[in-house]
Amino acid sequence: MNDLFKNRKALYAGVAVAAICIAVALVLVSVLGSGGKKKASTTNLPGVAATAALFAGIPQRLNELGNPKASVTMVEFADLQCPFCHDYTIEVLPTIVQKYVRTGKVKLIFTGMHFVGADSEKGLRAVLAAGLQGKLWNALDLLYKSQGQENSGWVTDALLKSVGASIPGLDGAKMLADMSSAKVDNGLTSSDQEASKAGVNSTPTFFAGPTGGTLQHMDVTALTPAAFEPTLDSLLQ
């Protein structure tokens, strides 16, 4: 009888241990599974690491990028759906940031426009909302890298959530909530006024000049770094 009792006790103990192991395994599967899904929602965006590296450590204030005391300011008027604005962001902006902005010589100002369609405004609202947290340029870069066909509905809530989750230091939920805020509304109005004042009716359009002085329209003949460097270099002399 004692042997039978001991055998049953050992059996129950073994069952209990097995149950605990199964429970732990299920928890691990759940945690790793959810982690995998979360990682997939961020890493499926193109160029996430490159975007983070490009802007890391550079001051951002709303729609400005770079040293506030930089001697030269360059302004870009752009629409999130403009394919040429996309080309500038991919082909030219990294060189300008590395050569002029990161060195403290030039600061950039983004003035968003939204005349192409609904995706233009939705995307602009997202980047302005990110700008409230000092991350406008990161969001802008990632959206251009994910740009879809004009007015195809490509600026989805899922895309914006992925953008928000892919930017270090950004509260993605707050970005989405702030898209409909009064501050973002004011940002759109201000951008529209700046574009009207400058007589801008196409994108991308660029102005540059001494910080605090009069900015002149840049006659850019190509969307290559070489087309921008002569003007910026002459302003820095």
VENSULMO-V402324 format. One record per helix or strand. SS is the DSSP state (A for helix, B for strand). FROM is the first residue (numbers start at 0). LEN is the number of residues. If there is no record, write none. Layout:
<<SS | FROM | LEN> <SS | FROM | LEN>>
This chain:
<<A | 1 | 42> <A | 47 | 8> <B | 59 | 2> <B | 63 | 2> <B | 71 | 8> <A | 82 | 19> <B | 105 | 8> <A | 117 | 14> <A | 135 | 10> <A | 156 | 10> <A | 171 | 7> <A | 181 | 17> <B | 204 | 6> <B | 215 | 2> <A | 224 | 12>>
